Amino acid sequence: MSDRWIRRLSLLLCATSGIFSVLGNLHFLFDSKVANQLAVWLIYDPS
C-alpha cells in the first residue's frame, strides 16, 4: 500500500467520523426536543 492510499484512507476516516458526530449531535438535539415536548404535553394536559 502506498503512502497516498494511506493518506486517502485516513482522510476518509476523519471525514466519516466527523459526519457521524454531527449526525449524532443533531439526533441528540432532536430527541431532547421531542422529549421536552412530550413532557410539556404530559404536564400541561389540556383535556
C-alpha positions in Angstrom: 0.0 0.0 0.0 1.4 3.4 -1.0 1.5 6.5 1.2 -1.0 8.2 -0.9 -3.6 5.5 -0.3 -2.9 5.5 3.4 -3.4 9.3 3.5 -6.6 9.0 1.5 -8.0 6.3 3.8 -7.1 8.4 6.9 -8.8 11.4 5.4 -11.9 9.3 4.6 -12.0 8.0 8.2 -11.7 11.5 9.6 -14.5 12.8 7.3 -16.8 9.9 8.1 -16.2 10.2 11.9 -16.9 14.0 11.7 -20.1 13.4 9.8 -21.2 10.8 12.2 -20.5 13.0 15.2 -22.5 15.8 13.6 -25.4 13.4 12.9 -25.2 12.2 16.5 -25.4 15.7 17.8 -28.4 16.5 15.6 -30.1 13.2 16.7 -29.5 14.1 20.3 -30.9 17.6 19.9 -33.9 16.3 18.1 -34.5 13.6 20.7 -34.2 16.1 23.6 -36.7 18.5 21.8 -39.2 15.6 21.4 -38.7 14.6 25.0 -39.3 18.2 26.2 -42.4 18.4 24.0 -43.8 15.2 25.4 -43.0 16.3 29.0 -44.9 19.6 28.3 -47.9 17.7 26.9 -47.9 15.3 29.9 -47.6 18.0 32.5 -50.0 20.6 30.9 -52.6 18.1 29.8 -55.4 20.2 28.1 -58.1 17.6 28.4 
